[in-house]
Amino acid sequence: MSAIARNQQASELAWKFEQPTWSEFPSKTPKGTTRPGRLGRKRLWARTPHVAFILETSMAHGREILHGVAEYVRENGPWTVHLDHRSMEDPLPPWIKEWQGDGIIARLSPALAEAVLKTGIPTVDLDDQAPSSGLPTVQCDHEAIGTLAAEHLLERGFTQFAFLGYPQFRWSKRRFEGFAARVRAAGFHCEEYCQAQPVTWGHQLVSWEAEIDAVARWIAAQPKPFGLMTCNDFRGIQALDACRRAGVSVPEEVAVIGVDNETLACELANPPLSSVIPDCRRIGYQAAEMLDRLMRGECPAGPRQDVSPSGIAVRASTEIMAIEDPLVADAMRFIREQACEGIRVEDVLDQVSVSRSVLQRRFRKAIGQTVHDAIARVRMGRVKQLLAETDLSLAAVADRAGFAHVEYLSAAFRKATGSTPGTYRREHRGCRA
């Protein structure tokens, strides 16, 4: 019997012991009559479910996941909770073997996975480092993270790329694969640093000092300029350290982007580190939703749910255009600064003082886009940011992104994303506090 089956079977036995009540939940028809809901019979708890969270509250990643869980509980609870302050390197919690709760959401290390499976309590596993529990899981879409990082560096005109990660972890390899695939699709090659020292499940290096010289030599040997993705922010800070050791300037020679948007760490870095932002709150929300289904005896939508990243926090480590053609580089800087002020192609032409045909030809050669495409891409990025991070009205979003009319914004957004602005906002803010 699989771990999932054992876990669910034990859960069902526990529910029988608790003797919960059941009821039909009616739903309204268009005419106002009632009929059984689509989910049929839904379990009513005889008591409030008691749920344990075993996550790294010491890091922003874990705390953001808990924000998403809290949003789900506010909408669908109540639950009572068991929550410890933990780091990723903490040992097995001593209470887990005797705990008598109803559900668990955890990042399961191998040792913790073994202990949790023995409890038979419905569990959602958030571990994406070396998952071994066989339980339902919600995690980052690592390939999408790599793809987004590559697109960020491609937009800045880079044609040479490299990746620094932890080759022994599958999540790091998946990020590399997404990054390298997008780079190859653009017609370029990506180098990977493959000599990384072994690290623990919690990402702790035996000694960074023992590895830094090798990483510095590897960075120094890469053709410049190049875009470097690291598997997470702390690996990114190490890359910045190696660049200093190698005498390589950031971002002029190497643009560095990490993952996780650990804000304090990224802002303390020198220069401040750009980072892909995982949608941790959505991970937490979907994990809570999945656990709720398991606790009610229902099957989850699938054994693994991947959650796409929500965007990029752009900081000084990638704030540069790696374009060999100085005219195109100047035009792109102008577009990035002024696109949301409603500029047109003619305004760019005034800035660079060449003919339209010359500028278009050099744009296509340098970055593979037209001038209009470059303006539209910057505006659309601003629209996505405002939809995801603010409660501004659509009219206000249009105004701040350089669109003269809401209708034009909506049409352009649908063409670019296949979605409406309202749908995009619900998907990226629906589970946010």
Residue pairs with C-beta under 8 A, 6 or more apart in sequence:
1 9
2 134
3 117
3 133
3 134
3 135
4 134
4 135
4 136
4 303
6 117
6 120
7 117
7 120
7 121
7 122
7 123
7 135
7 294
8 122
8 294
8 297
9 120
10 119
10 120
10 121
11 120
11 121
11 122
11 294
11 295
11 297
12 297
13 120
14 102
14 120
14 121
15 43
15 297
18 46
18 47
19 46
20 43
20 44
20 45
20 46
21 44
21 46
22 41
22 42
22 43
22 44
23 41
23 42
23 44
24 36
24 37
24 40
24 41
24 42
25 36
25 37
25 39
25 42
26 34
26 35
26 36
26 37
27 34
27 35
27 36
27 37
27 38
28 34
29 35
42 296
43 296
43 297
48 77
48 78
48 79
48 80
49 79
49 80
49 101
49 102
49 103
49 295
50 79
50 80
50 81
50 82
50 101
50 102
50 103
51 79
51 80
51 81
51 82
51 101
51 102
51 103
51 104
51 105
51 291
52 81
52 82
52 83
52 96
52 99
52 101
52 103
52 104
52 105
52 106
53 66
53 69
53 81
53 82
53 83
53 104
53 105
53 106
54 84
54 86
54 93
54 96
54 104
54 105
54 106
54 107
54 108
54 112
55 62
55 65
55 66
55 86
55 105
55 106
55 107
55 126
56 62
56 86
56 87
56 88
56 107
57 63
57 66
57 83
57 84
57 85
57 86
58 85
58 86
58 87
58 88
59 87
59 88
59 262
60 260
60 261
60 262
60 263
60 264
60 280
61 260
61 262
61 278
61 280
62 86
62 107
64 280
64 281
64 284
65 126
65 280
65 281
65 283
65 284
65 287
66 83
66 284
67 280
67 281
67 284
67 432
67 433
68 280
68 281
68 282
68 283
68 284
68 285
68 286
68 287
68 288
68 431
68 432
69 105
69 284
69 285
69 287
69 288
70 284
70 433
71 281
71 284
71 285
71 431
71 432
71 433
72 284
72 285
72 288
72 289
72 292
72 431
73 79
73 288
76 288
76 289
76 292
82 95
82 99
82 101
84 93
86 93
87 202
88 107
88 201
88 202
88 203
89 200
89 202
89 204
91 111
92 111
92 112
92 115
93 112
96 112
96 115
96 116
96 119
97 115
97 118
97 119
99 119
99 121
101 121
102 121
102 122
102 295
103 121
103 122
103 123
103 124
103 291
103 292
103 294
103 295
104 116
104 119
104 121
104 122
104 123
104 124
104 291
105 123
105 124
105 126
105 284
105 287
105 288
105 291
106 112
106 116
106 123
106 124
106 125
106 126
106 127
107 125
107 126
107 127
108 116
108 123
108 125
108 126
108 127
108 131
108 132
108 133
108 135
109 127
109 201
110 130
110 132
110 201
113 125
113 127
113 132
113 133
113 135
116 123
116 133
116 135
117 133
117 135
122 291
122 294
122 295
123 133
123 135
123 136
123 291
123 294
124 135
124 136
124 137
124 138
124 287
124 290
124 291
124 294
125 131
125 133
125 135
125 136
125 137
126 137
126 138
126 139
126 283
126 287
127 133
127 137
127 139
128 137
128 139
128 140
128 142
128 170
128 171
129 169
129 170
129 171
129 201
130 169
130 170
130 201
131 137
131 170
136 290
136 294
136 300
136 302
136 303
136 304
137 303
137 304
137 305
138 283
138 286
138 287
138 290
138 304
138 305
138 307
139 171
139 283
139 304
139 305
139 306
139 307
140 171
140 278
140 279
140 283
140 306
140 307
140 309
141 306
141 307
141 308
141 309
142 171
142 174
142 175
142 178
142 306
143 174
143 175
143 177
143 178
143 181
144 178
144 306
144 308
144 309
145 175
145 178
145 259
145 276
145 278
145 309
146 174
146 175
146 176
146 177
146 178
146 179
146 180
146 181
146 182
146 229
147 178
147 179
147 181
147 182
148 276
148 309
148 311
148 312
149 175
149 179
149 229
149 257
149 259
149 276
149 312
150 161
150 178
150 179
150 180
150 182
150 183
150 186
150 227
150 229
151 182
152 257
152 274
152 276
152 312
152 314
152 318
153 161
153 227
153 229
153 255
153 257
153 318
153 322
154 182
154 183
154 186
154 227
155 367
155 377
156 227
156 255
156 318
156 320
156 321
156 322
156 323
157 321
157 322
157 323
157 324
157 328
157 329
157 332
157 366
157 367
158 225
158 226
158 227
158 255
158 322
159 188
159 322
160 188
160 189
160 222
160 223
160 224
160 225
160 226
160 227
161 179
161 180
161 183
161 188
161 189
161 190
161 191
161 226
161 227
161 228
161 229
162 190
162 191
162 192
162 193
162 219
162 222
162 226
162 227
162 228
162 229
163 175
163 176
163 179
163 180
163 190
163 191
163 192
163 193
163 228
163 229
163 230
163 231
164 193
164 196
164 215
164 228
164 229
164 230
164 231
164 235
164 238
164 239
165 172
165 173
165 175
165 176
165 192
165 193
165 196
165 230
165 231
165 235
166 172
166 196
166 199
166 203
166 231
166 235
167 173
167 192
167 194
167 196
168 196
168 198
168 199
169 199
169 231
171 231
172 231
175 229
175 231
175 259
176 190
176 192
176 229
176 231
179 190
179 229
180 190
180 192
183 189
183 190
184 190
186 368
191 222
193 215
193 218
195 214
195 218
196 211
197 205
197 206
197 207
197 210
197 211
198 206
199 205
199 206
203 232
203 234
205 211
208 238
208 241
212 238
212 241
212 242
212 245
213 245
215 238
215 239
215 242
216 242
216 243
216 245
216 246
217 246
218 242
219 228
219 239
219 242
219 243
219 246
219 248
219 254
220 246
220 247
220 248
222 254
224 248
224 253
224 254
225 252
225 253
225 254
225 255
225 322
226 253
226 254
226 255
226 322
227 254
227 255
227 257
227 318
227 322
228 239
228 254
228 255
228 256
228 257
229 257
229 258
229 259
230 236
230 238
230 239
230 256
230 257
230 258
230 259
231 258
231 259
232 258
232 259
232 260
233 258
233 259
233 260
233 261
233 262
233 265
233 266
233 273
233 275
234 258
234 262
234 265
235 258
236 256
236 257
236 258
236 259
236 266
236 269
236 273
236 275
236 317
237 258
237 265
237 269
237 273
239 256
240 250
240 256
240 269
240 270
240 271
240 273
240 317
243 249
243 250
243 253
243 254
243 256
248 254
250 256
250 271
250 317
251 271
251 316
251 317
251 318
251 319
251 320
252 320
255 274
255 317
255 318
255 320
255 322
256 273
256 274
256 317
256 318
257 273
257 274
257 275
257 276
257 312
257 317
257 318
258 266
258 273
258 274
258 275
258 276
259 275
259 276
259 278
260 275
260 276
260 277
260 278
261 275
261 276
261 277
261 278
261 313
262 275
263 313
265 273
266 272
266 273
266 274
266 275
266 313
266 315
267 315
269 317
271 315
271 316
271 317
272 315
272 316
272 317
273 315
273 317
274 312
274 313
274 314
274 315
274 316
274 317
274 318
274 319
275 312
275 313
275 315
276 309
276 311
276 312
277 309
277 310
277 311
277 312
277 313
278 307
278 309
278 310
279 307
279 308
279 309
279 310
279 428
281 431
281 432
281 433
282 307
282 310
282 428
282 431
283 307
284 431
285 430
285 431
286 305
286 307
286 431
290 300
290 301
290 305
293 299
293 300
294 300
310 388
310 428
311 384
311 385
311 388
321 329
321 332
321 333
321 336
323 329
323 332
323 366
323 367
324 366
325 362
325 365
325 366
327 352
327 354
327 359
327 362
328 362
328 363
328 366
328 367
330 351
330 352
331 348
331 351
331 352
331 359
331 363
331 371
332 367
332 374
334 343
334 348
334 351
334 352
335 343
335 348
335 371
335 374
335 375
335 378
336 378
338 347
339 374
339 375
339 378
339 379
339 382
339 402
340 378
340 379
340 382
340 400
340 401
340 402
341 402
342 402
342 403
342 404
343 375
343 402
344 375
345 356
345 371
345 372
345 375
348 359
348 371
348 375
349 355
349 356
349 359
352 359
359 371
360 370
360 371
363 369
363 370
363 371
363 374
364 370
367 374
369 377
376 412
376 416
379 401
379 402
379 403
379 412
380 401
380 412
380 413
380 416
380 417
382 400
382 401
382 402
383 397
383 401
383 403
383 409
383 413
383 421
384 424
386 392
386 397
386 400
386 401
387 397
387 421
387 424
387 425
387 428
387 429
388 424
388 425
388 428
388 429
390 397
392 400
394 406
394 409
394 410
394 421
394 422
395 406
397 409
397 421
398 404
398 405
398 406
398 408
398 409
401 409
403 409
403 412
409 421
410 420
410 421
413 419
413 420
413 421
413 424
414 420
417 424
419 427
